Amino acid sequence: MKELFVRAVGGGPLKVNTGFAEATYGGGSIEATQAITHGLGVTVKFADISPEDPGYVPGTKTYGATTFTATVQKRDGSTPANGTKAKFHWIAIG
C-alpha cells in the first residue's frame, strides 16, 4: 500500500491510499463483502474498487473512520458458489 498526498481544488490536502484485496462469497449470497483498513487516519470521503475479473462489478460501499466496506457482485446477477473469491484493487481518499 502506498500513501499519496493530493490537493483538492479549493480545499486542503487529501490523503490517498490504494491496495489489493479479495472478498469471499458465502453460500446463497449475490454479494461478497470485504472490510478494507485504509490507513488514512481520517474518515474516507471517497472509495472505489476495480474487480480484477470483468465478470464482477462493484457494489455498495460504506465509509468509516479506519475502514470502508466494499461489496462485489457478479455482472450477470448470478450467485457464485460458496467460497468463490473475487479479487479487486481499491482506492480510498480522505
N, C-alpha and C positions, 0 to 999 in steps of 0.2 A: 504494500500500500504506500503510495506517495502522497504527500501533502503539498498542495499548491496554494498560493495566495493570489486572489484576483480582486479588482476594484470594480464595484458596480457603478454604473453611470448615476451620478447624483447621490451616491451612498458611500459608506465606509468600506474598508477592506472585507472581503469574504474569504472563507476557507473552503477548499475543495479537496475531497478525498475520493479515490477510486479503488476498486478491488474486484475480486472474483469470488463467487460463492455458488452454492447449489442448494436447491430445495428438493425435498423428497416427498413424493405423493403418498398419502395414506389411502387405505382401501376405500373405494367408493367416492372419493373426492374429485371434483373437477379442477380444484386449485391446489397448488403446493405453496406453502408459506414458509418464509425464512426471515428471522430477525438478523439484521446486519448491525454490528457495532461499528459506527462510522469514525470514531476517534477525533471528531472536530472540536469537542469541548463546548459546543453551543448547540442549540436546537436546530435541526435541519430546516432550511427554507424550501429546498427542492431536492428530490432524489429521483433517480430513474434507473431502470435496469435494461439490459440488452441481452436477451437469451441467445446462447450460442447456437442452438438448433432453430432453423427457420420455421419449424413446426410448432413453436411455442411463442406466446405473446405475453407482455407484461400485464399484470392485473392491478389491483388497487394497492396503494401504499399508505401507511400511517407513519407519522413522524413523532419522535420522542427526543428527549434531551441527550441521550447517549446512543440511541439506536433508531433505525427505521425498519419497518416491516414491509417486505415486498412479497407479492404473490405472482405466480406464473400459471398460465393456463395453456391448454392445447389450442392451437389456432382453429381447429375444426370443432371445438366444443366437446370432444370425447373425453372419457375418463380413463386416464392411464392406469396401468396395473399397479397394485400396491408395491411400494419400494422403488418405483421409477424415479430417476434423478433428472432434474432439469438444471443444467449449468447456465450461469449468466454472469455478465460483467455489470458492475454497478458504479454509480457516481452519486455523491452527496455534496450539497452546497449549503453552507450555513454562515 
